[in-house]
Amino acid sequence: MADFPFELNDDQKAVRDWIHGFAADVMRPAAAEWDEREETPWPILQEAAKIGLYSLDFYAQQFFDPTGLGIPVTMEELFWGDAGIGLSIVGTTLAAVGVLANGTDEQIGTWVPQMFGDPSDVKVAAFCSSEPDAGSDVSAMRTRAVYDEAKDEWVINGTKTWATNGGIANVHVVVAVVDPELGARGHASFIIPPGTKGLRQGQKFKKHGIRASHTAEVVLEDVRVPGHCLLGGKEKLDERLARARERAKSGGGGPRVKNAAMATFEASRPAVGAQAVGIARAAYEIALDYAKTRVQFGRPIIENQGVAFQLADMRTRIDAARLLVWRASWMAANKKPFEAAEGSMSKLYAGETAKAVTAQAMQILGGNGFTREYPVERMHRDAAIYSIFEGTSEIQRLVIARSISGMPIR
């Protein structure tokens, strides 16, 4: 087990600086344009692919960093550059995590490379869980997957919403109900291969923030996928469903049964927290520089306690959020269980920090902060999603409260 690191090693610093250079030189100059266009920035994805930043090999190296810090460092630097473009670059990784969390080694080797493509033909992937009537309440999911034993195929029908890269992805990972009587424990994840008939993009959403990231509905109408597209395989699913039925009969006793969507979210929460840290840090740095150079009443405004104390609080919150993210990432990498929902803690605190810090940055910049001449208003819009997606702040608090109390809090 790697010791918990309070500092990055030389290799990690080199990777951080490399990503930071890309974020500063490629992402930031293009951020306002792609925010206005509200389109996937394919040219920037291609640039990232050319240098190896958008590739399976790179993310695998970071994912298997024994300290657990490879992914959060990557996320923080990319989202320091721009959240919308950053999410376009890393959105595929949520689908990849869905396969890593639930799939077999063969499935991982087959499908994850197809999610990224290559520098000459860049691809993206989508993880599809939320539905119009099933957001935080995953037990309300209606998308059904029915097994056709004669053909060894699964037939999937339903509508997914809020899917990053939904409809434009090469590979979709879809969570569906296989046993409605088991509620959230009766779900499974499926690979929808490229070109599968019956899958189409529904509504594309025009969003408040992260506008360079494509978000849309995914409609599935009699989508047929081979049996081997069930993540984990049929035998493993049957065993899991049997345990869930036994648990239900015993009134909830016995070992907990993993939920397909929750396994993905649990694995990704510290990484999402790191994204929020990157946004907060970017806004803080702009506010700090502005406060040092903006002169009012004959002196820089940072010489006023009212401004300086805000910046002190901003920096303190950012550093605390980063430590929570690093702790959860280290725990996950070293197979230490989240006994107090440490993953949810990191996402909750970092997300709330991003919202608070970007709002304070706008206030410090005054009227300038409210205009598009400065990027903090965009950062503030981008930060708003971090108390909503990947589990709302309220859901994170519920997870933490249940974890620390052992009680069925609702």
KEDREN-987667 format. One record per residue (C-alpha): residue in three letters; x, y, z. Coordinates in steps of 0.5 Angstrom, whole numbers, padded with zeros to 4 digits, always signed. Example, Ala and Ser with C-alpha at 12.3 -4.5 7.8 and 13.67 -1.06 7.14 Angstrom:
ala+0025-0009+0016 ser+0027-0002+0014 
***
This chain:
met+0000+0000+0000 ala+0003+0007-0002 asp+0003+0012+0004 phe-0002+0018+0003 pro+0002+0023-0001 phe+0002+0030+0001 glu+0006+0032-0005 leu+0007+0030-0012 asn+0013+0026-0014 asp+0017+0028-0020 asp+0014+0024-0025 gln+0007+0027-0023 lys+0010+0034-0023 ala+0012+0033-0030 val+0005+0030-0032 arg+0002+0036-0028 asp+0006+0041-0032 trp+0005+0038-0039 ile-0003+0038-0038 his-0002+0045-0035 gly+0001+0047-0041 phe-0004+0044-0046 ala-0009+0048-0042 ala-0006+0055-0042 asp-0004+0055-0049 val-0010+0051-0053 met-0016+0050-0048 arg-0016+0057-0045 pro-0015+0061-0052 ala-0021+0057-0055 ala-0026+0057-0049 ala-0030+0063-0050 glu-0031+0061-0057 trp-0033+0054-0056 asp-0038+0056-0050 glu-0041+0061-0055 arg-0042+0055-0060 glu-0045+0050-0055 glu-0041+0045-0059 thr-0036+0039-0058 pro-0029+0042-0060 trp-0027+0037-0064 pro-0021+0040-0066 ile-0018+0041-0059 leu-0020+0033-0058 gln-0016+0032-0064 glu-0010+0036-0061 ala-0011+0033-0055 ala-0010+0026-0058 lys-0004+0028-0062 ile+0000+0029-0056 gly-0003+0023-0052 leu-0007+0027-0047 tyr-0014+0024-0050 ser-0012+0017-0050 leu-0013+0010-0047 asp-0006+0009-0045 phe-0005+0016-0042 tyr-0012+0015-0037 ala-0010+0008-0036 gln-0003+0010-0033 gln-0006+0015-0029 phe-0012+0011-0027 phe-0006+0005-0024 asp-0002+0011-0021 pro-0001+0007-0014 thr-0002+0014-0010 gly-0009+0015-0013 leu-0007+0022-0015 gly-0006+0021-0023 ile-0013+0022-0025 pro-0015+0028-0020 val-0008+0032-0022 thr-0010+0031-0029 met-0018+0033-0028 glu-0016+0039-0024 glu-0011+0042-0029 leu-0016+0041-0035 phe-0021+0044-0031 trp-0017+0050-0029 gly-0016+0051-0037 asp-0024+0050-0038 ala-0029+0046-0035 gly-0033+0046-0042 ile-0028+0043-0046 gly-0025+0039-0040 leu-0031+0035-0040 ser-0031+0034-0047 ile-0024+0031-0046 val-0026+0027-0040 gly-0033+0025-0041 thr-0031+0019-0045 thr-0028+0017-0038 leu-0034+0016-0035 ala-0037+0011-0040 ala-0030+0007-0039 val-0030+0007-0031 gly-0037+0004-0032 val-0034-0002-0036 leu-0028-0002-0031 ala-0033-0002-0025 asn-0038-0008-0028 gly-0034-0011-0034 thr-0030-0017-0035 asp-0023-0017-0037 glu-0025-0019-0044 gln-0030-0013-0045 ile-0025-0008-0042 gly-0020-0010-0047 thr-0025-0010-0053 trp-0029-0004-0052 val-0025+0001-0048 pro-0020+0002-0054 gln-0026+0004-0058 met-0029+0009-0054 phe-0023+0013-0055 gly-0021+0012-0063 asp-0014+0014-0065 pro-0011+0021-0067 ser-0013+0020-0074 asp-0020+0018-0072 val-0022+0021-0065 lys-0028+0018-0062 val-0032+0019-0056 ala-0037+0015-0051 ala-0043+0016-0047 phe-0045+0013-0040 cys-0053+0013-0040 ser-0056+0012-0033 ser-0061+0018-0032 glu-0068+0019-0034 pro-0073+0024-0035 asp-0077+0021-0028 ala-0071+0018-0025 gly-0065+0022-0023 ser-0063+0022-0016 asp-0068+0016-0015 val-0065+0011-0019 ser-0070+0006-0017 ala-0075+0010-0021 met-0071+0007-0028 arg-0076+0005-0033 thr-0071+0003-0039 arg-0072-0004-0040 ala-0067-0010-0042 val-0071-0017-0044 tyr-0067-0023-0045 asp-0068-0027-0052 glu-0066-0033-0050 ala-0067-0036-0057 lys-0062-0031-0060 asp-0058-0030-0054 glu-0059-0022-0055 trp-0062-0017-0050 val-0067-0012-0052 ile-0067-0005-0049 asn-0073+0000-0050 gly-0073+0007-0046 thr-0070+0014-0046 lys-0064+0016-0042 thr-0063+0024-0041 trp-0057+0028-0039 ala-0052+0024-0043 thr-0045+0027-0044 asn-0044+0025-0051 gly-0051+0022-0052 gly-0052+0020-0059 ile-0045+0022-0062 ala-0042+0017-0058 asn-0038+0011-0062 val-0040+0007-0056 his-0046+0008-0051 val-0046+0004-0044 val-0053+0004-0042 val-0056+0002-0035 ala-0063-0002-0035 val-0068-0005-0031 val-0067-0013-0032 asp-0072-0015-0026 pro-0077-0009-0024 glu-0079-0013-0017 leu-0072-0011-0015 gly-0072-0004-0015 ala-0065-0001-0016 arg-0062-0008-0015 gly-0065-0010-0021 his-0061-0006-0026 ala-0055-0008-0030 ser-0050-0005-0035 phe-0050-0006-0043 ile-0045-0004-0048 ile-0049-0001-0054 pro-0044-0002-0060 pro-0043+0003-0066 gly-0048+0003-0071 thr-0053-0001-0067 lys-0060+0000-0070 gly-0065+0003-0066 leu-0061+0008-0062 arg-0062+0015-0063 gln-0060+0022-0060 gly-0066+0025-0058 gln-0066+0033-0055 lys-0060+0036-0055 phe-0060+0041-0049 lys-0058+0048-0049 lys-0055+0049-0042 his-0053+0054-0037 gly-0046+0052-0036 ile-0041+0047-0039 arg-0043+0049-0046 ala-0038+0046-0050 ser-0040+0039-0047 his-0045+0036-0051 thr-0051+0033-0047 ala-0057+0030-0050 glu-0062+0025-0049 val-0061+0018-0052 val-0067+0014-0055 leu-0067+0006-0055 glu-0073+0003-0059 asp-0072-0005-0059 val-0065-0004-0059 arg-0062-0011-0060 val-0055-0013-0057 pro-0051-0019-0057 gly-0051-0023-0050 his-0044-0021-0049 cys-0045-0014-0049 leu-0048-0015-0042 leu-0043-0012-0037 gly-0040-0018-0033 gly-0044-0023-0036 lys-0050-0027-0035 glu-0048-0032-0030 lys-0045-0026-0026 leu-0052-0022-0027 asp-0056-0029-0025 glu-0052-0030-0018 arg-0053-0022-0017 leu-0060-0022-0018 ala-0061-0029-0014 arg-0057-0025-0008 ala-0062-0019-0008 arg-0068-0023-0008 glu-0066-0027-0002 arg-0064-0021+0001 ala-0071-0018+0000 lys-0074-0024+0002 ser-0070-0024+0009 gly-0072-0016+0010 gly-0066-0013+0008 gly-0061-0018+0011 gly-0055-0021+0008 pro-0049-0018+0004 arg-0051-0012+0000 val-0052-0012-0007 lys-0048-0008-0012 asn-0052-0003-0016 ala-0049-0002-0023 ala-0050+0005-0024 met-0048+0007-0017 ala-0041+0003-0018 thr-0040+0007-0023 phe-0041+0014-0019 glu-0038+0011-0013 ala-0031+0010-0017 ser-0032+0017-0021 arg-0034+0022-0015 pro-0027+0024-0013 ala-0025+0025-0020 val-0031+0030-0021 gly-0029+0033-0014 ala-0022+0035-0017 gln-0025+0038-0023 ala-0029+0043-0019 val-0022+0044-0015 gly-0019+0046-0022 ile-0025+0051-0023 ala-0025+0054-0016 arg-0017+0055-0017 ala-0018+0058-0024 ala-0023+0063-0021 tyr-0019+0065-0015 glu-0012+0066-0019 ile-0016+0071-0023 ala-0019+0074-0017 leu-0012+0075-0013 asp-0009+0078-0019 tyr-0015+0083-0020 ala-0015+0085-0013 lys-0007+0086-0013 thr-0008+0091-0020 arg-0015+0094-0019 val-0014+0101-0015 gln-0019+0104-0012 phe-0019+0110-0007 gly-0011+0110-0008 arg-0009+0103-0007 pro-0010+0096-0009 ile-0017+0093-0007 ile-0013+0087-0004 glu-0010+0092+0002 asn-0018+0092+0004 gln-0019+0087+0009 gly-0026+0086+0006 val-0023+0083+0000 ala-0016+0080+0003 phe-0020+0076+0008 gln-0025+0073+0002 leu-0019+0071-0002 ala-0016+0068+0004 asp-0022+0064+0005 met-0022+0062-0002 arg-0015+0059-0002 thr-0017+0055+0005 arg-0023+0052+0002 ile-0019+0050-0005 asp-0014+0047-0001 ala-0018+0043+0004 ala-0023+0041-0002 arg-0016+0038-0006 leu-0014+0034+0001 leu-0021+0031+0001 val-0020+0029-0006 trp-0013+0026-0006 arg-0015+0022+0001 ala-0021+0019-0003 ser-0017+0018-0009 trp-0011+0015-0005 met-0016+0010-0001 ala-0020+0008-0008 ala-0013+0006-0011 asn-0011+0002-0005 lys-0017-0001-0004 lys-0019+0002+0003 pro-0026+0002+0004 phe-0030+0008+0004 glu-0033+0007+0011 ala-0035+0015+0012 ala-0037+0016+0005 glu-0030+0019+0004 gly-0032+0019-0004 ser-0038+0023-0003 met-0035+0028+0002 ser-0030+0030-0003 lys-0035+0031-0009 leu-0040+0035-0004 tyr-0034+0039-0001 ala-0031+0041-0008 gly-0037+0042-0011 glu-0040+0047-0006 thr-0033+0050-0006 ala-0033+0051-0014 lys-0040+0055-0013 ala-0038+0059-0007 val-0031+0061-0010 thr-0033+0063-0017 ala-0039+0067-0014 gln-0034+0071-0009 ala-0029+0072-0015 met-0035+0075-0019 gln-0036+0080-0013 ile-0028+0082-0013 leu-0028+0083-0020 gly-0035+0088-0019 gly-0038+0090-0025 asn-0032+0087-0030 gly-0034+0080-0027 phe-0041+0080-0029 thr-0038+0081-0037 arg-0036+0076-0042 glu-0029+0080-0042 tyr-0027+0076-0036 pro-0028+0069-0035 val-0030+0069-0028 glu-0037+0069-0030 arg-0037+0063-0035 met-0033+0059-0029 his-0039+0061-0025 arg-0044+0058-0030 asp-0040+0052-0030 ala-0039+0051-0023 ala-0046+0051-0022 ile-0047+0044-0025 tyr-0042+0041-0019 ser-0048+0041-0014 ile-0052+0037-0019 phe-0049+0032-0023 glu-0046+0026-0021 gly-0050+0026-0015 thr-0053+0032-0012 ser-0050+0035-0006 glu-0057+0033-0002 ile-0056+0026-0005 gln-0048+0026-0002 arg-0050+0029+0004 leu-0055+0023+0005 val-0050+0018+0003 ile-0045+0021+0008 ala-0051+0021+0013 arg-0053+0014+0012 ser-0045+0012+0012 ile-0044+0015+0019 ser-0050+0013+0022 gly-0052+0006+0020 met-0059+0008+0020 pro-0064+0008+0014 ile-0064+0016+0013 arg-0069+0018+0008 
***
